Amino acid sequence: QVQLVESGGGSVQSGGSLRLSCVASGYTVSSYCMAWFRQAPGKEREEVAVIDPIGSTIYADSVEGRFTISQDNAKNTLFLQMDSLKPEDTAMYYCAGSRLNVRLGGYFLEEYEYTYWGQGTQVTVSS
């Protein structure tokens, strides 16, 4: 049974940093494309960063240069380092795992291509 468990959310002031973690079980993070999504109240879920099995990454324009997605294969964990946080980054953050062992090719995957989802971790940024 696949489980993705996020942690690391919290409340920070604008300009601060947080590091989100997503520990996988029953699933090998290095073998498939994985992503971080977020959803703010009243808004659609947004894909903010994706990484493929060879480590290529894509970021949403809204987080480019501030967020970094990475993985630790030994710990079977996906990370999202978030720096220079802004109030508009406030949202529930979810990690998602696909069954696609492909190179990204410069485009995000579609949301339906992610098979496994974590329960989410809340990030709140105050001004």
Salt bridges, closest charged atoms under 4 A:
GLU46 OE1 - ARG38 NE 2.89
ASP89 OD1 - ARG38 NH1 2.90
ASP89 OD2 - ARG66 NH1 2.74
GLU111 OE2 - ARG45 NH2 2.61
